[in-house]
Amino acid sequence: MANTTDGVMISQLERADSLLGSDLLEIERGGQSVAVTVDEFINYIGIPEFIKELENIIG
């Protein structure tokens, strides 16, 4: 489980110039939360497959 800090809002965080595949995204639903890496999230929603299909269409 990811470490969390209570009382910090996203707007209070320093701006990042890049996003790493190992950075964590925390998703909350119904009072429970899970942390996944950016790479895991991208693969889960199928972006690599989408890009391959676009390459097939565009050529």
Secondary structure, DSSP 8 states (H G I E B T S, - for coil): -----TT--GGGS---S---TT-EEEEEETTEEEEEEHHHHHHHHTHHHHHHHHHHHH-
